[in-house]
Amino acid sequence: MAPSTCEIIQAPEHASPNTLPLILIHDGGGTTFGYHCLDPLRRAIYGISNPHFESNGPWPGGIDEMAHLYANMVRATVSSPDFPRSSSRAKVLLGGWSFGGMLSLHMAYLLRDDPAVEVVGLLLIDTPRPVQSQKWTGAAVPIPSVGAEGKPLRKNEILALQAMGAARDMIQSWTMPDWTLSGARLPPAVLVRAKAAVPETEPGTAASVDKSRSDPKLGWGEWEGHDLVREVIDVEGHHYDIFTFARVSATSTGIKKACAVLESFQTAA
């Protein structure tokens, strides 16, 4: 059974004054583990994990089904008495790493006219724009067939691989929301982009997440009729290592800057 509200990653009482809460959606692996590794960002941070992670249960409705469930979790979270709201319509930043960024975009569309919550901006953490004609493969996902010292993969590693496979299938069939038809405001996004490509296992086997790596906006500038990514913040590392121990402090700094930029867009408006 899915939880009714988002989990707390960094508590509201530790947030700096006048900072908007940030709600982060799980990556393709289904967990929010990487977000718990972030340095203190001095803002309230919430997370949503894949409730089907342990069961490997299907999502027949794909990204749209996921986004509807998660949007309801956001509504319930902002309605709770301990949520840091500054107005009757709670203002939040929404985002996620890779697949989580795609989910946050779909969720923002579902919440576009919601009376309880306003998505002020989107944080895309190395989220490339998916192209349905491009087959998403897992050839370069750096999870070995065995664990440390030749031991079999742990249960959570197997579950993460299964979740990644399901996420790739959902991306293939995803119809991105068309904001030009709704007449609603598309929230501005800041892209935190990994500088490097994932090391190839063999020549010519670039990871799907790197198909648009040479484009500073990771393909989002080609989304016709949609001015989504307003600023790009580069961080060291490649797609799969930006939350590792060696990289997470730099990634935290990039995310902190991105959130400040999104808040500045609100002030400018």
Buried (B, 14 or more C-beta within 10 A) or exposed (E): EEEEBBBEBBEBEEBEEEBBBBBBBBBBBBBBBBBBBBBEBBBBBBBBBBBBBEEBEEBEEBBBEBBEBBBBBBBBBBEEEEBBBEEEEBBBBBBBBBBBBBBBBBBBBBBBEBEBBBBBBBBBBBBBBBBEEBEBEBEBBEBEEEEEEEEEBEEBBEBBBBBBBBBBBBBBEBEBBEBEEEEBEBBBBBBBBBEBBBEEEEEEEBBBBBBBBEBEBBBBBEBEEBEBBBBBBEBBBBBBBBBEEEBBEBBBBBBBBBBEBBBEBBEEE
